[in-house]
């Protein structure tokens, strides 16, 4: 699907699922929106943790359009938004216009969904796309470098591949450093203390 058409379908409520496998060779992004008072701390945190938090755009306070996406509105063009208050998930919604404040700064963070089409182009299958589910995500025991009020353990997405496919997947994903790049780990998940993100 064309990226503008996909954004419009999301905005109109016609597309409500995960965008994994839906945007082909287009760049996808994760979204962090926070009050300006925390923006410098978050930018510093991202600079210290570039693999985990690869910033591809910062949208100034009060602005709602990405310079990379004509006609976009970051308040309506994401299928689901998680609203956190004091670190606690309060709500999941498909439209944040009612929450919007003029002091909000938006960070677009490179998303690993971007390199999935390149993996598919190698003739490999991706389980969560085949099953029409979101990618599995887990907390690890790997500490990030803190900055200001931000810190914590690294969260990773996990895609199962046969051992014979790891070299290909690594070669492909390393070509996307602004989308998290190559694997953080492969092999036994216990080596990085993986636990479910809901824990």
Residue pairs with C-beta under 8 A, 6 or more apart in sequence:
1 9
1 22
1 23
1 24
3 23
3 26
3 69
4 69
4 70
4 71
6 15
6 19
6 22
6 23
7 69
7 71
7 72
7 77
9 15
10 16
10 76
10 77
10 78
10 79
10 94
11 73
11 76
11 77
13 94
15 22
15 79
16 79
16 80
16 94
17 79
17 132
18 79
18 133
18 134
18 135
19 28
19 79
19 113
20 113
20 116
20 126
20 128
20 129
20 134
20 135
21 113
21 116
21 117
21 126
21 129
23 113
23 117
24 117
25 117
25 118
26 114
27 56
27 68
27 110
27 114
27 179
28 111
28 113
28 114
28 179
29 56
29 57
29 108
29 109
29 110
29 111
30 108
30 109
30 110
30 111
31 74
31 78
31 81
31 106
31 107
31 108
31 109
32 42
32 106
32 107
32 109
33 74
33 96
33 104
33 105
33 106
33 107
34 42
34 104
34 105
34 107
35 101
35 103
35 104
35 105
36 61
36 103
36 104
36 105
37 103
38 148
38 149
38 150
39 58
39 61
39 105
40 148
41 147
41 148
41 149
41 150
42 107
42 147
42 148
42 150
43 55
43 58
43 107
44 147
44 148
45 53
45 144
45 145
45 146
45 147
45 148
45 150
45 151
46 53
46 54
46 55
46 107
46 109
47 147
48 144
48 145
48 146
48 147
49 144
49 145
51 177
51 180
51 181
51 184
52 144
52 154
52 155
52 180
53 109
54 109
54 110
54 177
54 178
54 179
54 180
54 181
55 107
55 108
55 109
55 110
56 68
56 108
56 109
56 110
56 178
57 66
57 67
57 68
57 107
57 108
58 105
58 106
58 107
58 108
59 65
59 66
59 74
59 105
59 106
59 107
59 108
60 105
61 102
61 103
61 104
61 105
62 102
62 103
62 104
63 106
64 73
64 74
64 75
64 100
64 106
65 71
65 72
65 73
65 74
66 72
66 74
66 108
68 108
69 77
74 106
75 95
75 96
75 97
75 100
76 94
76 95
76 96
76 97
78 94
79 94
80 92
80 93
80 94
81 92
81 93
81 94
81 95
81 96
82 89
82 91
82 92
83 89
83 90
83 91
83 92
83 93
83 96
83 99
84 90
110 176
110 178
110 179
110 180
111 179
111 180
112 135
112 157
112 173
112 176
112 179
112 180
113 135
114 176
114 179
115 172
115 173
115 175
115 176
115 179
116 126
116 129
118 172
118 173
118 175
118 176
119 126
119 168
119 169
119 172
119 173
120 126
120 129
122 168
122 172
124 161
124 165
124 168
124 169
126 159
127 159
127 160
128 134
128 135
128 136
128 159
135 157
135 158
135 159
136 157
136 158
136 159
137 155
137 156
137 157
137 158
137 197
138 155
138 156
138 158
138 189
138 194
138 195
138 196
138 197
139 153
139 154
139 155
139 193
139 194
139 195
139 196
139 197
139 199
140 153
140 154
140 155
140 156
140 184
140 185
140 192
140 193
140 194
141 153
141 192
141 193
142 153
142 154
142 184
142 192
142 193
143 151
143 152
143 153
143 154
144 151
144 152
144 153
144 154
145 151
146 152
154 184
155 197
156 184
156 185
156 192
156 194
157 180
158 189
158 194
159 169
161 169
166 183
166 186
169 183
170 182
170 183
170 186
173 179
173 180
173 181
173 182
173 183
174 181
174 182
184 192
185 191
185 192
